[in-house]
Amino acid sequence: MPTEQAPTITRLIPDIQQLITEAGGTAETALLTGLVETVLRSRTLERGDLKVMHRTVRELRYALSVFAPYRSVRKVTVFGSARTLPSAPIYEVARAFAQRMVEAGFMVITGAGAGIMRATQDGAGREHSFGLNILLPFEQSANIGRYF
């Protein structure tokens, strides 16, 4: 990082805060100012790194908005094989586990795939589960249910 970068960005703090105010303001101006400072300090990163950083922040903001209505609900995340067949004994164990978690006041979160993930979403029910599908192009597609 060039030594002149920090003083230049420090001088921009009032401008950053003014921009935040003009955009509608927030009680969290200091945190947003820090976020913008971090982005500006990243301007020397390579294009690929900047793309990863941009997409990460965008996806995180989206995820936070999706989960906002459920902030007060406790959640349990279930990991398991997408290859587990419904006829396997562990499939029923996962389904029953999810059902008991819902009875205890939890939502169930899975990877939205088949197998154990499908079993837990079935056990929890659509209203009490989330499937967070990830891109595994040759591995899986999302099961039917609520997923993002």
N, C-alpha and C positions, 0 to 999 in steps of 0.2 A: 504494500500500500504506500503510495507516495506520501512524503511527509507534509505536503501542502494540502492534502485532501481534508484532513480533520479540521483545520481552521476555516477552510472554505465552507464546509458543511455547517460548522458551528455558527457562522455568520448568517446562515440561511434559516436558522431556527425561528426567528420572528416571522419570516415569510411563510414558513411551513404552518405555523400556528394560525396565521391570518387566512391561509388557504383552507384550513380545517374549519375555521369560523365561517367563512363565506360559503362553504359547502353544507352548512347547517349546524355546525358546532356539535360538541359532545362534552360530557362530564369527564371523558377520558382523553382529553387533548394531549396530555403528557405521553400517554402510551402510544397514541397515533403518531405523535411527533417522532418518538423513538423508532417506530416502524418505518416511517418515511426516511429517517436518517439512515437506518440499516439498508434500505433499498438504495439510497444515493451512494452509500459507501461500497455498494456492490457493483458500481458502474464499470469497474475494470475487469469483472469476471468475463469469461468466455461466453459466447452466445448460448451454447448448450446449457451451461450452468444457470444462466439467467432464465432460460425457458423452463427449466426444472423448478427454479425458485418461484417464478410467476404462476405456473400451474399448481404448485403446492399451495400457495396462498389462496388462489382462486377456489381450489377444491376444499380447502379447510374452511373458508368462509361459507361455502355452500353447505358443507356438512354441519356446521354450527347452526345454520338457519333451519336445516331439516330437523335437527334434534332439539331445537329450542322449545317446542311445545311439550317435550318430554323431559325437560331439565330436572324436574322434581321427582321423576320416577327412577327407582333403582333399576340397574340393568346388570345382566349377566351375559358374558360372551361365551359362546360354545364353539370350540374348534373340533374338527373331526374330519374323517376321510369322506370325500365325495364318492368314493367307490363302494361304500358299504351298502349292501343290498337290503331292501325292506325285509327279506326273509332272515337276515342275520339277527341273532338274539340281542346284540348291542343296539340295533336300530330301535327296538322297543324300549330298551333302557333309556336311550336318549330322548325318546318321545315322552316317556313318563317323567323323566327328570325335568324337562321343560314345563310340563304341566304343573309339577309341584313348585317350580320357581314362580310361575304365574300366580298360583294360590298363595305364595308367600309375598306377593306384591312386586315381583320383578318383571321387567320386559326381557325378552331373549334376543340376542343379537348374534347373527351367524354370517357366514360368507356367501349366503344365498345359493349355494350349490346343492347338488344331490346328496344322497347318503345321510350321514349324521346331521348335516346342516338342514336337510329337508325334514328329517325326523323331529328335530327340535322345533322347527317352525310349525310343523303339524301339531306337535304337542302343545305349543304355546298358543296357537291360533293366530289368525291374521292381525287382530287388534292388539296383540301383546308381543309381537315379534317384528324384527327388522332383518332384512337380508342385505348386506352390503356387498354387492357383487364387484369383483375385481376382474381385471382383464387377464385371462389366461387363455389365449386364443385357441389352443388345441386341447384344453383340459375340460372346460365346463361352460355351461350357460346357466343363467339364473333360473331358479325354480319359480313356480307360480306363487305369488304372494306380494307383500309389500317390500320392495327393494329399491335401493338408490345406487 
